[in-house]
Amino acid sequence: MKRKHEQFMRRCLNLASLGIGSVSPNPMVGCVIVNDGIIIGEGYHAINGGDHAEVSAIKSIKNDEISDKTILYVSLEPCAHFGKTPPCTKKIINAGIKNVVIGCKDINPVVSGKGVEELKKNNIHVTEGVLEKECIEINKRFFTFYKKRRPYVVLKWAQTKDGFLDRTRTSKKDVGVNWISAPETKSLVHKWRSEEQAILVGRNTVLYDNPSLTVREWEGKNPIRIVIDSQLQTDIKGNAFSDGAKTLILNRIESKTIDNVEYIKIPETSTKLILEELYKRGIQSVLIEGGSRTLQYFIIDRAWDEARVIVGDRYFEDGIKAPVISKVPCDSINFGEDKIFIYNRT
């Protein structure tokens, strides 16, 4: 039976992954309904504010297909409270389903344990912890946010084969990106952006690269742009402040809002206070794209969870050195002309 449970839970995880970038700050959840070893219905949480996975799966079947042997598999504990949608436990109970298999409990204190308790109270047999590790991993952003009280932090940069992040800029007029990675990698980076709630860069990246920090070469939602500029030296006429997305400027001068740009005054632009501010605003994940000094601060302070380092097929021979992570990569991927190294902090 364990093998069968795991087989159907893997399908739940496959379905859950379809919601990446669309459901935050909610977790990604997948659900399948099984009769006699055959899937008769399935669903996933597709968009924030829309049907939860269990509701979507139940809607996909007819009531007369449900028997005492029907099993509902779901990757995360069903909610038992009213939020943007009614409780999923109520939908399961009203559908007459008597067996529920759950991947992992919800860490959100509003939900945690209450969904399981409600199901058991209504004489539903509940099995917990099937592929628990995998079910937590798929929602690492969500679990990190509630467990560590900060966003899940992904570092990302591209460097040359000889270890440089950029050429040395000799003038403020020397603006524009010195591309290191291949053109096809740009689409992958935009996919990564679409999967996180926010994207963060330092002042110099804005001044010299003039990036848009949006999703243009991938279908998805633009992340909230965050610029670290303690003395407000950037010009909000730049691409990072366009109306394509909201921009937050973390600084030590003032708090105010101009159109889609919000200035947020904090005592100092330390990694600790930056992450505390993002946590207060409900931001569960952030992609940090540069520059070298900003990235290195997060590395030194151990304020990161994952790093993606793109090594392009180029040499600069001189310039701004890339950050250094004193760890062995856990994975590497050949992507066209580039090689991508993946690091996990823990």
N, C-alpha and C positions, 0 to 999 in steps of 0.2 A: 504493500500500500504506500510505503514511503516513496518509492520510485515513481508511482503514479502521481502522488501529490506534487513531487518536484517537477515532473513533466508539465503539469498544468500551471504550476507557479511560474515556470520559465516563460510560458506563453503570456501570463500576466505581465511579466517584466518586459517582454517584447512590445506589448501593447502600451505599457506605461511610458516607454521611451519615446513614443510618438508625440508626447505632450511637451517635450523639452523646448524651453524658450517661450511657450505659450500659456503656461498655467501659473507661473510664479506670481505671487509668493506662495501659492498652494503647492503641495507636493505632486509629483507624477505618480499616477496610480493606474493599474490595469486590472481587469476582472474577467473571468470566464465562468460560465455556468455549464455544468456537466451532468449528463444522465447516462448511466451504465457505461462509463468510460468514453463517451462521445460528447464533444463540445456542441451545445445547442444554442449558445448565445455568448456574446462577448462585447466588451466596451472598454473605453479608457477616458480619463479626464482630458478633454481636448483643449479647453480654453477656460481661463479664470472667469468665474461667474456662471459657467455652463454646467451641464449635468456632470455629477461625479461618476466614476467608473462603474460603480455598482448599479446606479440608476440607469446608465446607458446600456449595460448588459441586460438588465431585467426588461427594459423596453424592447430589446431585440428579440424576445421570445413571447410565445403565447402562454397565458395562464394554465391552459390545460396540458402544457408540456411539463409542468412541475409536479413531482411526486415526493414521497417521503425519502426517496433515495437521491434526490437531486442535491448536488453539492455546488456551492458558490465559492470560488477561489478569488481572493483579492490580495494584492501585494502589500497593502497597508490597512491597518485597523479602520473599519467604517466609523464615520462620525456619528455622534448621537445628539448633536445640538443643531439649532437653527442658526445658519449664517446667511450667505447669499442664496443658499438653497436649503430645503428641508433636510432633516436627518436621514442618512442612508440606512441606519438601522431600522427605521420605521418602514422604509420601502422593502427591505429584506423580510421583515416580519409579516407585513401585509401581503407579500407575494406568496407566503406559505412555504418558504425555503427552510428546511430543518437542519441543514448541515453547512457550516461555513469554515473554510480553511484560510488562515491569515498568514501572510509572510512575516510582518513585524508590527509591533505596536507603534502607534503614533506618539511622537515625542512632545507634540504641542499639548501643554497642560489642559487646554480646553477640551481635548479629545482623549488624551492618554488613559487607557484602561476603561473608560466609560462606555465605549462602543462594545467591547467584549462583555462587560457587565450587563448591558442592556439586552444583548442577544441571549446570554445564558438565562437571564431572568424570564425570558419568553420561551424557555425550553428548546433553544436551538443548540445543537452540539457544535462546539467551537474547538478547532485544532489550531494551535499557534506555533510560530517559529519555523515554518517551512521555508528554506532558503533565506533565512533571516539576514545573514551577512550580505547577500546580494541585494535584498530588498532595502536594506539601509544604504548600501553603496549607491544605488541608483538615485537616491534622494540625499546625497552627501551635502548638498548646499542647504537643504531644509534642516537636516539633523545638526549640522555645524552651527547654524544660526541659533537654534534653541539650546544646544548643549554648551557652546562656547560664547554665546551672546555677542557674536560678531559675524560678518559675512564670510562665506567661503572665498578664499583668495587664490586666484590663478595668476601667476606671473607669465608673461609672454614677451619674447624678443627675438629678433633675427640678428645673427652675427656672421661675420666672414670666417673663412677657414683659418685665418690667422688671428681670430679672436677680437675683432673690432666691431663695435655697434654702429659707429658713424664715422664720417670724416670730421676733421677739426674744422669748425666754422670760424672764419677770420673776421666776419662782418655780420651785422644784423640784417644786411641786405642779402646775405647768403642763405636764402630761404628755399625750402623744397626738400623732398625726401631723397636721400641717397639709397636707392633700392638695393637690397642685398638678396632677397629671396626671388624666386622665379614668379612670373605673372600668375601661373595657376595656383600658387600657394596663397595668393591674395584672396581668392574665393574661399579657401579653407579658413583663413583668418576671419573673414566676414561671417562665416558660419559660426565660428567660436564666439564672435561678438553677439550674435543673435541668441546664444544659449545662456548668456549672463544678464543679470539685471542692470549692471552698471559697468562702465569702462573708465579707468583712471589714468591720467598722465600728469607729469610735472610741467612747470612753467616753460622750461626750455624746449620741450617737445612741441608745445603750442607755438612758441616764438619762431623756431627754426624749421619745423616740418609743416606747420600750418595744416594739421590733419582735420578731417571731418569727423572721425570717430563714429561713423554710422555704418549701417549694413546696406551696402549698395550692390554688391555682387553676390548676394544670397537672399533668398526670400525669408523674411523674418522681421521681428520687431527691433527697432533701434534701442540700444541700451541707454540708460541715463548717463550723460557725460559728466565726469568729475575732473576738475582741474585744480591742482595744488599750486596756489600762487599767493604766498604769505604777504607780499607787499603790493599786490595788485599791479603787476607790471605788464600784463597781457592786454591786448586790444580786443574788445569784444566784437570787432568787425571781422575777426578771423573765422575760418571755417568751423572751428570747434564750438562756436556760439551761434551758428545758423539756426533757423527755425525747424530744422529736420528732427530735432530731439531736445529734451530738456537738458540744461547744463547747470551744474552746481560748482561754484568757485569757493573753495575752502581757503580762507585768508585770516590775517590777524588785524584787519583794519575796520571792516564794517559788515553789517547785514542789511541787505535790501534786495528788491526784485525788480528787474527790468525785462519785460516781456517773458521770454522763455529762459532767462538767465537769473539764477538766484545766488546772491552772495551770502556766504555763511561765515560769520566770525567765530573763530575758535581760539583759545589761549595760545596754542602752538600747533604747528603742522607736523606733529609726531605721528608715527604709525598708530600708536595706541588711541590718540584722540580722533584721528581720521576714521578708524574702524568703529569707534564708539558712536561717532556722528552718523555713520552709515547704518549702524544697528538701530539707532533711534528712529531712523526714517524707514525701517522695515526692509532695507536692501539686503537680500540674502546671499548675493554673490557679486564679485567684482573682478574684472579682468584688468590687470595692470600692465600697460603696454610701454611704459617708459617715462623718462629716459633712464640712462644708466644709474644716475645717483638715486633716483626714486626707487628703482628696482632693488638696488643694493641695500637701501635703508630697510626695506621689507625683509630682505634675506638676513641681514644682520640681526634684526629684532625677532627673527623666527616668526614673523607675522604673515605666513603664507601656508598654503596647503598643497598646491600643485604648481609645477612650472613646465612650460612648453618652449623649448629652445630650438629655433630654426637655424640650421647652419647652411648658408647659401654657397654656391659654387663660385665664390669671389674672394679676392684678396685686396685689402686696402694698404697694407704695409705700415700704415701709420694712422692715427686718429684717436677716437674715444674708445677706450677698452670696454669690452662687454662685461656685465656682472659675472661673478663667479659663485657657483654653488658647490660646496665641498661634499658632494654626495655622488654616488654612482647612479646613473639613470636606471629607472625600472623598466623602460621600454624605449625602442627606437623604431622609426618608420622612415622608409625611403619614399619620398613624395616628389616625383619628377626629378629635377636636378638637385633638389634640396634633401636634407636629412633632418628629421625632427626627433629631438630627444625629450623624453617625458620623465619628470622627477616628481616623487611624492615626498613630502617632508617627514611623514611618520611611516 
